[in-house]
């Protein structure tokens, strides 16, 4: 229970810090003439991620704490390194919203050399892997399915915005 709480505490702090960074970057980009595309689905993304994290707190810490699977934890830590790589590559252009800065070229460095949407790949893996750390296979599969629907909406919206 203590280790699960520590892991989820760190993940929660990380996500909150990322929201602060994203808000700052979004404001800066909008100030430079960028525009937000397809904001209507954003509350769905926030709700999904908040529910996923709150459910993990409930199941892994308060309801039925179990052992942490260290192998899956190692995979999750590797995913965090990849997450930092994406954020560092995008720098001030990283945000949780679809923000398009007219005239700015697409980023083609870092993980974007290998995958069009590396952040979404990493998030999809995280949504499955973190529950697996706590032995919550069904939870990881259920939220992976929900996330797939949200990502389908998100990626279509982002691709349309980038084509314009």
C-alpha positions in Angstrom: 0.0 0.0 0.0 2.8 2.4 0.8 4.7 1.8 -2.4 1.4 2.0 -4.5 0.6 5.3 -2.8 4.1 6.7 -3.4 3.9 5.7 -7.1 0.5 7.2 -7.6 1.5 10.3 -5.6 4.4 10.9 -8.0 2.2 10.3 -11.0 -0.4 12.6 -9.7 2.2 15.4 -9.1 3.7 14.8 -12.5 0.3 15.1 -14.2 -0.6 18.3 -12.3 2.8 19.8 -13.2 2.3 18.9 -16.8 -1.1 20.7 -16.7 0.6 23.8 -15.4 3.3 23.6 -18.1 0.6 23.0 -20.8 -1.5 25.9 -19.6 1.6 28.2 -19.7 2.6 27.0 -23.2 -1.0 27.3 -24.5 -1.2 30.9 -23.3 2.2 31.7 -24.8 1.2 30.1 -28.2 -2.1 31.9 -28.3 -0.3 35.1 -27.6 1.8 34.5 -30.7 -1.2 34.1 -32.9 -1.9 30.4 -32.6 -5.4 29.1 -32.5 -7.0 26.2 -30.7 -8.6 23.5 -32.9 -11.5 21.2 -31.9 -11.7 22.2 -28.2 -15.0 20.4 -27.8 -13.4 17.0 -27.0 -10.9 18.3 -24.5 -13.2 17.9 -21.4 -13.6 14.2 -22.4 -9.9 13.7 -22.3 -9.6 15.4 -18.9 -12.5 13.3 -17.6 -11.0 10.1 -18.8 -7.6 10.8 -17.3 -9.0 12.0 -14.0 -11.3 9.0 -13.7 -8.4 6.7 -14.6 -6.1 8.2 -11.9 -8.8 8.4 -9.2 -9.8 4.9 -9.9 -6.2 3.7 -9.5 -6.0 5.6 -6.1 -9.2 3.8 -5.0 -8.4 0.3 -6.2 -4.6 0.2 -5.6 -4.3 2.2 -2.4 -7.6 2.4 -0.5 -9.8 -0.5 -1.5 -7.7 -3.6 -2.1 -4.0 -2.8 -2.0 -1.8 -5.5 -3.3 1.8 -6.0 -4.2 3.4 -3.8 -6.9 4.6 -5.8 -9.9 8.2 -4.5 -10.2 8.6 -5.6 -13.9 5.6 -3.5 -14.9 6.9 -0.7 -12.8 10.2 -0.7 -14.7 8.2 -0.6 -18.0 6.2 2.4 -16.6 9.5 4.2 -15.6 10.8 3.7 -19.2 7.5 5.2 -20.5 8.1 8.2 -18.3 11.5 8.7 -19.9 9.9 8.6 -23.3 7.2 11.0 -22.1 10.0 13.5 -21.0 11.6 13.0 -24.4 8.4 14.1 -26.2 7.9 17.1 -24.0 11.5 18.2 -24.3 11.4 17.8 -28.1 8.3 20.0 -28.4 9.6 22.4 -25.8 7.4 25.5 -25.7 5.0 24.0 -28.3 4.0 21.1 -26.0 0.5 21.4 -24.7 -2.5 19.1 -23.8 -4.7 20.9 -26.3 -4.6 21.1 -30.1 -2.9 24.4 -30.7 -1.8 25.3 -34.2 0.7 28.1 -34.8 0.3 29.3 -38.4 3.5 29.1 -40.4 5.3 26.9 -37.8 6.8 23.8 -39.3 5.9 20.4 -38.0 8.3 19.0 -35.5 10.3 16.2 -37.1 13.1 15.6 -34.5 13.3 13.4 -31.5 10.6 10.7 -31.3 8.7 12.4 -34.1 11.3 10.9 -36.5 9.8 7.5 -35.8 6.1 8.0 -35.0 3.6 10.7 -36.0 2.0 10.9 -32.5 4.5 9.6 -30.0 2.8 11.2 -27.0 -0.4 9.4 -27.8 1.4 6.1 -28.1 3.1 6.6 -24.7 -0.2 7.7 -23.0 -1.9 4.6 -24.4 0.8 2.4 -23.0 0.7 4.2 -19.6 -3.0 3.8 -19.3 -2.5 0.0 -19.6 0.8 -0.4 -17.8 0.2 1.5 -14.6 -2.8 -0.6 -13.7 -0.7 -3.7 -14.5 1.8 -2.5 -11.9 -1.0 -3.1 -9.3 -2.4 -6.3 -10.8 -5.4 -4.5 -12.2 -5.5 -6.2 -15.6 -9.3 -5.7 -16.2 -8.9 -2.0 -15.3 -6.0 -1.4 -17.7 -8.0 -3.1 -20.5 -11.2 -1.2 -19.8 -9.5 2.2 -19.8 -7.4 1.3 -22.8 -10.6 0.7 -24.7 -12.1 4.1 -23.5 -8.8 5.8 -24.4 -8.8 4.3 -27.9 -12.1 5.9 -28.6 -10.9 9.3 -27.2 -7.7 9.1 -29.2 -9.6 8.2 -32.4 -11.5 11.5 -32.0 -8.4 13.4 -30.9 -6.0 12.2 -33.7 -8.6 12.9 -36.4 -9.1 16.4 -35.1 -5.4 17.1 -34.8 -4.7 15.8 -38.3 -7.4 17.9 -39.8 -6.1 21.0 -37.9 -2.5 20.4 -39.1 -3.7 20.0 -42.7 -5.2 23.5 -42.7 
